[in-house]
Amino acid sequence: MATVKMVETSASSSSVSGTAKPPEKAVFLKEMIMTSSLLIGIMGLIGNGIVLCLFCYMCKNSRFFLYFQNIVFANIIVLIYVLVFFQRTCLHLDVKLHPLHLIEMLQTLGYNTRFYLLRTICVERCLIIFWPVWNRRYRPRHMTFLVCAILWSLSCLTSVVDNLACSADFTTTSEQFAISCKNSSIMRIVIDLVIFLPLVIFSTLAILIRGQTQRVPLARLDMIIMANVVLCILADTPIRIAHNIVYWLRGIDECLLTTTTQLFHSINSVATLLIFVIVGCWKKTSEEPFFMFLERALEAEENMVQGREADEQPV
């Protein structure tokens, strides 16, 4: 997501076309979206910070705890840029260009990592359910740490390539800028929509069908996974598609797309916490303390003993 470049390109094109200013309704709409993003983002930062502290406090030796801990950390990175973007667009505070590009790359890093981690959780959960023997006997030790490191590295690579490909510092003409950004969008389409999205859909459907055929209630962890997948399809995938086609189609309001993206980022981060709380507090007994909702929410199995044994293996 070339947020800075999109805003700069939109601003430069409006200045070249004359002194025409955007309609007041459009400006008001963008300001309302950014204000909503700020309020939701602040709540998300506080909530994700608390949940991250709970993750660190529990230190449970479970692969899914580590995966979701990384997702919460990625949410915090994403929300930091929401605050910076609000200061720059609504408060008109001067932010130097190079630090702004760096913060934007960090947001893309967190955004992509969150996306990749959810897919990994779905696939690994599928492996645990359908191939428990492989999971118990042949799964490498500390594989979760290795997978997290690989996903963060892949996300870092894609964010750097995306930022450099759509940077005006490396292109001399608008045609070269458009071609470079189109090539970058093709890379994102292949990684995000061709490779990762079908994986998460098929894995989630397999988990759901397995539970329906065996006629057993879904585990809390499966509820968490499915709720996050639905959230991703509704709030994350449309934004990814829009950012991938923005360089191919004309007439898209890039500033409105960018501000809407920040709103969806904030909603996504807060909704993830609400899913944890709702699922964790579901059927909670009065003796259990509230702060244990994370451990309850990530209970891997309530019905299959082999799943519980597999999930308690060292990460």
C-alpha positions in Angstrom: 0.0 0.0 0.0 1.7 3.1 -1.2 -0.2 5.5 1.0 2.2 8.4 1.0 2.7 8.2 -2.7 -1.0 8.0 -3.4 -1.7 11.1 -1.4 1.2 13.0 -2.9 0.2 11.9 -6.4 -3.4 13.0 -5.8 -2.3 16.4 -4.4 0.1 17.0 -7.3 -2.5 16.1 -9.9 -5.1 18.5 -8.3 -2.5 21.3 -8.3 -1.6 20.7 -12.0 -5.3 20.7 -13.1 -5.8 24.1 -11.7 -7.1 25.8 -8.6 -10.2 23.6 -8.4 -10.7 22.4 -4.8 -12.5 19.3 -3.9 -16.2 19.6 -2.8 -16.9 20.5 0.8 -18.9 17.4 1.2 -16.0 15.2 0.1 -13.6 17.0 2.5 -16.1 16.7 5.3 -16.6 13.0 4.6 -12.8 12.4 4.7 -12.4 14.3 7.9 -15.3 12.3 9.5 -13.6 9.0 8.4 -10.3 10.1 9.8 -11.8 11.3 13.1 -13.6 7.9 13.4 -10.3 6.2 12.6 -8.5 8.1 15.2 -11.0 7.3 18.0 -11.2 3.7 17.1 -7.4 3.5 16.6 -6.8 5.0 20.1 -9.1 2.3 21.6 -7.3 -0.3 19.5 -3.9 0.8 20.7 -4.9 0.7 24.4 -6.7 -2.7 24.0 -3.9 -4.3 21.9 -1.3 -3.0 24.4 -3.2 -4.6 27.3 -3.7 -7.9 25.4 0.0 -7.9 24.5 0.9 -7.5 28.1 -1.4 -10.4 29.0 0.2 -12.6 26.3 3.7 -11.8 27.8 2.4 -12.4 31.3 1.0 -15.8 30.5 4.0 -17.0 28.5 2.1 -20.2 27.7 4.1 -22.8 25.7 1.6 -23.0 22.8 2.2 -22.3 19.1 -1.2 -20.5 18.8 -0.4 -18.2 21.7 2.8 -17.2 19.9 1.0 -16.7 16.5 -1.7 -14.5 18.0 0.8 -12.6 20.1 2.5 -11.6 16.9 -0.8 -10.6 15.4 -1.5 -8.3 18.3 2.0 -6.8 18.0 1.4 -6.3 14.2 -1.9 -4.5 15.1 0.0 -2.0 17.3 2.4 -1.2 14.4 -0.5 -0.7 12.0 -2.4 1.6 14.5 0.7 3.8 15.1 0.6 4.9 11.4 -3.1 5.7 11.8 -2.3 8.3 14.4 0.6 9.7 12.2 -1.7 9.9 9.2 -4.4 11.7 11.2 -1.8 14.3 12.4 -0.6 14.9 8.8 -4.0 15.1 7.0 -6.3 16.6 9.6 -4.0 18.6 11.9 -1.7 19.5 9.0 1.4 18.9 11.1 4.6 18.9 9.2 6.2 15.5 9.0 9.5 15.0 7.2 9.2 12.9 4.1 11.8 10.2 4.9 10.5 9.4 8.4 7.0 9.3 6.9 8.1 6.8 4.3 9.7 4.7 7.1 6.5 4.7 9.2 4.5 3.8 6.2 6.7 0.8 5.4 6.3 -0.2 9.1 2.5 -0.1 8.7 2.7 -2.2 5.5 5.0 -4.6 7.4 2.5 -5.0 10.2 -0.4 -5.2 7.8 1.1 -7.9 5.7 2.4 -9.9 8.7 -1.0 -9.9 10.3 -2.4 -11.2 7.0 0.2 -13.9 6.6 0.0 -15.1 10.2 -3.8 -15.7 10.0 -3.2 -17.9 7.0 -0.5 -19.8 8.8 -2.8 -20.4 11.8 -5.6 -21.8 9.5 -3.2 -24.1 7.7 -1.5 -25.4 10.9 -4.8 -25.9 12.6 -5.9 -28.0 9.6 -2.7 -30.1 9.8 -3.3 -30.7 13.5 -6.9 -31.9 12.9 -6.3 -34.0 9.8 -2.7 -35.2 10.3 -2.2 -35.5 14.1 0.5 -38.2 13.8 2.7 -36.1 11.6 2.2 -33.2 13.9 3.2 -35.1 17.0 6.1 -37.1 15.6 7.6 -35.2 12.6 6.9 -31.6 13.2 10.3 -29.8 13.9 10.8 -28.4 17.3 10.6 -24.6 17.5 8.9 -24.5 14.1 6.6 -21.8 15.3 9.5 -19.4 16.0 10.9 -20.2 12.5 7.6 -19.7 10.8 7.1 -16.3 12.5 10.6 -15.2 11.5 10.0 -16.2 7.9 6.6 -14.4 7.7 8.1 -11.2 9.2 10.9 -11.4 6.7 8.6 -12.0 3.8 6.4 -9.1 4.9 9.5 -6.9 5.3 10.6 -7.8 1.8 7.2 -7.1 0.2 6.8 -3.8 2.0 10.3 -2.6 1.0 9.8 -3.6 -2.6 6.3 -2.0 -2.7 7.7 1.3 -1.3 10.7 1.4 -3.6 8.7 0.4 -6.7 6.2 3.2 -6.1 8.7 5.8 -5.1 9.1 9.0 -7.1 12.8 9.0 -6.2 13.5 6.0 -8.5 11.3 7.1 -11.4 11.8 10.0 -13.8 8.5 10.1 -15.6 4.9 9.5 -14.7 4.8 6.6 -17.2 7.7 4.8 -15.4 6.0 5.5 -12.1 2.8 3.8 -13.3 4.6 0.8 -14.8 6.6 0.3 -11.7 3.6 0.5 -9.4 1.7 -1.9 -11.7 4.5 -4.5 -11.5 4.4 -4.1 -7.7 0.7 -4.6 -7.6 1.1 -7.8 -9.7 3.4 -9.1 -7.0 0.9 -8.3 -4.3 -1.9 -9.9 -6.2 0.0 -13.2 -6.6 1.1 -13.3 -2.9 -2.0 -12.1 -1.3 -4.9 -13.1 -3.5 -3.6 -16.1 -5.4 -1.5 -17.9 -2.8 -2.6 -16.9 0.7 -6.4 -16.2 0.3 -7.4 -19.6 -1.2 -5.3 -21.4 1.5 -7.2 -19.7 4.3 -10.6 -20.3 2.7 -10.0 -24.0 2.0 -8.5 -24.6 5.5 -11.3 -22.8 7.2 -13.9 -24.8 5.2 -12.1 -28.0 6.0 -12.2 -27.2 9.8 -15.9 -26.4 9.6 -16.9 -29.4 7.5 -14.9 -31.7 9.9 -16.8 -30.4 12.9 -20.2 -30.7 11.1 -19.5 -34.3 9.9 -18.5 -35.4 13.4 -21.4 -33.5 15.0 -19.3 -32.0 17.7 -19.2 -28.4 18.9 -16.4 -26.3 17.6 -13.5 -25.6 19.9 -13.0 -22.0 21.0 -9.8 -21.7 18.9 -11.8 -22.8 15.8 -14.3 -20.1 16.6 -11.5 -17.5 16.9 -10.0 -18.6 13.6 -13.3 -18.6 11.7 -14.4 -15.2 13.1 -11.0 -13.7 12.1 -11.3 -15.2 8.6 -14.8 -13.7 8.2 -13.4 -10.3 9.5 -10.6 -10.6 7.0 -12.9 -11.3 4.1 -15.2 -8.4 4.9 -12.8 -5.7 6.1 -9.4 -6.7 4.8 -9.7 -8.3 1.4 -11.7 -5.5 -0.3 -9.1 -3.0 0.7 -6.3 -5.2 -0.7 -8.2 -5.6 -4.0 -8.8 -1.8 -4.2 -5.1 -1.0 -3.5 -4.0 -3.5 -6.2 -6.3 -2.2 -8.9 -5.9 1.5 -8.1 -3.0 1.8 -10.6 -4.9 0.0 -13.3 -8.2 1.9 -13.2 -8.7 5.6 -13.5 -11.3 7.7 -11.7 -10.6 6.2 -8.2 -10.4 8.8 -5.4 -7.1 7.8 -4.0 -7.3 10.2 -1.0 -10.7 8.7 0.0 -9.3 5.2 -0.5 -6.4 6.0 1.7 -8.5 7.4 4.5 -11.0 4.6 4.3 -8.1 2.2 4.5 -7.1 3.7 7.9 -10.6 3.3 9.1 -10.7 -0.4 8.2 -7.3 -0.9 9.8 -8.6 0.5 13.1 -11.9 -1.5 12.9 -9.9 -4.7 12.1 -7.6 -4.2 15.1 -10.4 -3.5 17.5 -12.6 -6.3 16.2 -9.9 -8.8 16.7 -9.8 -7.9 20.4 -13.6 -8.1 20.7 -13.5 -11.6 19.2 -11.0 -12.7 21.9 -13.2 -11.2 24.7 -16.5 -12.6 23.4 -15.2 -16.1 22.7 -13.1 -16.2 25.9 -16.0 -15.1 28.1 -18.5 -17.4 26.4 -19.8 -19.9 29.0 -17.4 -18.5 31.6 -18.0 -19.7 35.1 -18.2 -17.2 38.0 -15.1 -18.7 39.6 -12.8 -17.9 36.6 -11.2 -14.4 36.6 -11.9 -12.2 33.7 -8.3 -11.7 32.7 -8.0 -15.4 31.8 -10.2 -14.8 28.7 -7.2 -15.1 26.4 -6.4 -18.6 27.7 -10.0 -19.7 27.4 -10.3 -18.1 23.9 -7.3 -20.0 22.6 -8.3 -23.4 24.0 -7.3 -25.6 21.1 -9.6 -28.5 21.7 -12.7 -29.2 23.7 -13.6 -32.5 22.0 -10.5 -34.2 20.4 -7.9 -35.3 22.9 -5.3 -35.7 20.1 -5.7 -32.0 19.2 -5.1 -30.9 22.8 -1.9 -33.1 23.0 -0.7 -31.7 19.7 -1.3 -28.1 20.7 0.6 -28.5 23.9 3.8 -29.6 22.1 6.7 -27.1 22.4 6.6 -24.3 19.9 
